[in-house]
Amino acid sequence: MVSQKVYYASNLKLYKDDNVEDLLKQRGIATKGRVTDWLVLAGGVSCYKDKLVECLGYLSKFYYHVFFVFGNKEL
């Protein structure tokens, strides 16, 4: 049986000119080798739709499931 972990992150605060890949790597959220694990993003990711979509797409390469909960800025 493969072990699974659930990771949690919030308040990433990605802005319009941020490099999503670099920031997620710096914060230790996107690292290879965890493709069986789950990630919960609990709001505060970005108020920019393009950055939010880019972030979710990029993280889906590293986690089996990425769950996203809307925060007040994403609404």
C-alpha positions as CSV (number, residue, x, y, z in Angstrom):
1,M,0.0,0.0,0.0
2,V,1.2,3.5,-0.9
3,S,1.2,6.0,2.0
4,Q,-0.6,9.3,1.5
5,K,-0.2,12.5,3.2
6,V,-2.4,15.6,3.3
7,Y,-0.7,19.0,3.1
8,Y,-2.2,22.3,3.8
9,A,-1.4,25.8,2.7
10,S,-3.1,29.2,2.8
11,N,-2.5,32.9,2.2
12,L,-0.1,32.4,-0.7
13,K,-1.0,35.9,-1.9
14,L,0.1,35.5,-5.5
15,Y,0.1,38.9,-7.3
16,K,-0.2,39.8,-11.0
17,D,3.5,39.9,-11.7
18,D,4.6,37.0,-9.5
19,N,6.3,33.9,-11.0
20,V,4.0,31.2,-9.7
21,E,6.5,28.3,-10.2
22,D,9.4,30.1,-8.4
23,L,7.2,31.2,-5.4
24,L,5.7,27.8,-4.9
25,K,9.1,26.2,-5.0
26,Q,10.6,28.8,-2.6
27,R,7.7,28.1,-0.1
28,G,8.2,24.3,-0.4
29,I,4.8,23.7,-1.7
30,A,5.8,22.3,-5.1
31,T,8.4,19.6,-4.9
32,K,8.6,16.5,-6.9
33,G,8.0,13.0,-5.6
34,R,4.7,13.5,-3.8
35,V,2.3,12.4,-6.5
36,T,0.2,10.2,-4.2
37,D,-0.4,13.1,-1.7
38,W,-3.2,15.6,-1.4
39,L,-3.0,19.3,-1.0
40,V,-5.6,21.6,0.5
41,L,-5.4,25.3,-0.4
42,A,-7.5,27.1,2.1
43,G,-8.1,30.5,0.6
44,G,-5.8,33.6,0.2
45,V,-4.2,32.3,-3.0
46,S,-4.7,35.2,-5.4
47,C,-7.3,37.7,-6.3
48,Y,-6.2,37.4,-9.9
49,K,-8.1,34.7,-11.8
50,D,-5.2,34.0,-14.1
51,K,-2.7,33.4,-11.2
52,L,-5.2,31.2,-9.4
53,V,-5.7,29.0,-12.5
54,E,-1.9,28.9,-13.1
55,C,-1.3,28.0,-9.5
56,L,-3.8,25.2,-9.4
57,G,-2.6,23.8,-12.8
58,Y,1.0,23.9,-11.7
59,L,0.3,22.2,-8.3
60,S,-1.7,19.4,-10.0
61,K,1.6,18.1,-11.4
62,F,2.8,17.4,-7.9
63,Y,-0.2,16.1,-6.0
64,Y,-2.8,13.4,-6.6
65,H,-5.6,15.8,-5.5
66,V,-5.6,19.5,-5.1
67,F,-8.5,20.9,-3.1
68,F,-9.2,24.6,-3.2
69,V,-11.4,26.6,-0.8
70,F,-12.4,30.1,-1.8
71,G,-11.2,32.9,0.4
72,N,-12.7,36.4,0.5
73,K,-10.4,37.7,-2.2
74,E,-11.1,34.9,-4.6
75,L,-14.9,35.5,-4.6
